């Protein structure tokens, strides 16, 4: 169960670290926020994750504080996690500032451990080209999946990415489907 010191937001960070394969570099905790500095596996760039406990409404002040913290740490991208809600202005500004806002609905457990949730993975550029050439299609001609889908959010796919979804099948053994991520 939940330990006394571990908040729901911190559990969400654990899920992020595991599923997106982020490497934890540093964790700092003060009374208002918990800050994580992680490294992304593909781009090898640093990312700042901010956890705001409690159900606070996150306004532009919090956004400005994370932007300031990112500048001080010389980090380009960030993720903001809270159980509260985000104001409209925060949602608008966050995209421009390369800050991902994790929704309240983000899972606190590994959803891929469930039998009914198939494995999702983002195709690398080489695999993407090969797939599109093999089927002689443009990405938008593939079946689509929304960027708001929980599995898409968890693995960090963005609109424009192509996903490989691997389902276990009693007849085929394994069924592979491809989806194009849209807004």
N, C-alpha and C positions, 0 to 999 in steps of 0.2 A: 504493500500500500504506500501511500504518500508519507514520506518522513516529515517531521515537524518543520525542518528547515527548507525542504524542497517545494517550491511553488509549482503551480500548473504550468506557468510559463517556462520554468527551468526544465520541466519534463518535455515540453515541446522542443526545446533546444536539443535535448538528448536525441529525440526522434530526427531532427534536422541533421545532427552530426552523423548519425548512423546511416540514414537513407541517402543523403546527398554526399556522403563520404568526406565531410569537412574534417580537417585536422585542427584540433583545439590547440591554440598557442598560449592563450592567457585568459584567465577569468578573474574579474574583480567584482566585489559586491559592496554596495553601500546601502544605506537605509531606504533609498528611493528606487534605485535601479540596479540590475545585475548586468554587467557588460562582459561579452565574450569577444575575443579576437580569434578568428579562425582562418585557415587557408583553404581555398577551393582546390579540388583535385585536378581539374582540367587546365584552368588558366593560371594556376599557381599564384593567384592574387589574394591579398588579405581582404577580409570581410569583417565588419563590426556588427555584432548582434546585441541589441538592447532589449532587455526584459523589464517591463513595467508591471509590477505586481498590482493586485487589487483591480477592481472594476472602474478604473478612471477613464474619463473621456480624454483621448489624446488630441490635444490642440496643437497649434502652430508653435507654441513655446517648447514643447517636447521635441518637435521636429527640428527646431533651430538648435536645441541642445545636442541632439545626435549629429547634426551637420557640423557643429563646432567640434565635437569629440572626434569625428571622422577627419576633419582638417588637421587637428592636433596630432593625430596618430598617422597622418598621411595615408589614409585609406579611402579608396574610390567608392566602394559600395557598402550598403548596410541593410540590416533587417530589423524591423521593429515588431516586437511581440507584446500583446496585452490582452487581458480578458475584457477590457472595456471596449469602447467603440472609437472610431476615428472620425474627426470632423471632415466636412467636405473639402475645406481648404488644405488639410493634410493629405487627403487622397489625391488632390490635384498636384500639389507640390512634390510629393514623394517620388513620383515617377520621373520628374525632371531631375531630381537630385540623386537618382539611382538608389533609392531606398525601397525595399520590398516591405509591404505591410502584410503581416500574417493575420488572417482573419480569426475571429473568436472561435470559429468552427474547426480550426486546424487540429488534427488529432494529437492526443497525448500518448499514443501508443503506435507501434508499427502496424499499419493497416495491411501490409503485405503478408503478415503472419496468418491472416484469416484465409480459410480454404476457398472462399468465394471471390477473393480479390486476386486477379492474375498479376503476374510480374510485369511492371512497366519500366522501360528504359529509353533514354534519349539516344537517338542514333548519332554517331560521330559523323563528321563531314564526309569522310571517305565512304562510309556505309550508305549515307544519304544519297550521294551521287550514284553509287552502284545500283541502289534500289530504283531511283528515278529512271536511270538508263535501261535497266532490266525490263521494267513495265512500260517504258516509253510514255511517262506521264509527267505532269507538272505537280508540284506539291499540293496545290489547291484542289486537284482532281482526286486526291485520296479521301477516304472517309475522315470526318472531322471529329475532334474532341475539344471541349471548351477548356480554356485556361483555368476556369474556376472549379473544374472537376477535382475532388479531393486527392486522387492519386497523382494528378498532374501537379497540383500545388506542392505535395509532399516531395516529389522528386525534383522540383524546381524548374520544370519545363516552361518555356515562354512561347507566346504566339510566334509561329513560323518554324518551330521545332517539329521534327517527325519522331513519333514514338513507336517502339516495337512492343507489342503486348503479347506475352506468352501465356497461353492458357493450357492447363492439363485437360486432356480429352480422353474419355474411356475408349473411343474408337480409333482416333488418330494418334494417340499417345501425347502429342503436343501440337497445338494449333498456334500459328503465329499470324498476328494481324498488325497492320500499320495504321496509324492515325496521325493526321495533321492538326497541330494545336492552333486554335483560333481564339480570338478575344471573347 
